[in-house]
Amino acid sequence: MDVQRFKDKFDLSYLQKSDASEVTPSLRPEVEEAVIAYGSKVLGAMKQTPSVKLFDLASTLSLRFDTVLPVLQRLQATGLVERVSEDPIGNDSYAVTASGARLGL
């Protein structure tokens, strides 16, 4: 059996993630609406400080933290925001990434 036939028959490359297969998962409609409504507000507030904690950000925006968290998670999934540190009670710190900073908000 030649090498190419062997690779065709027993290839395991499908187990590896490729960039093309990394698709941002779809969200519930109400979460998607929150991301659209609050995403620019969250990014704008985050650009004011290098690192911001979830509860402080929610307070700054006068929003509930459970409204801000899914927005941050979606922004993180799209690479606009990164989690800098985790807190035992969930008051994690987030920062805007370079691609998030390039947005003109």
Sequence and secondary structure as in RCSB ss.txt:
>XXXX:A:sequence
MDVQRFKDKFDLSYLQKSDASEVTPSLRPEVEEAVIAYGSKVLGAMKQTPSVKLFDLASTLSLRFDTVLPVLQRL
QATGLVERVSEDPIGNDSYAVTASGARLGL
>XXXX:A:secstr
  HHHHHHHH  GGGS  GGG       HHHHHHHHHHHHHHHHHHTTSSSEEHHHHHHHHT  HHHHHHHHHHH
HHTTSEEEEE  TTS  EEEE HHHHHS  
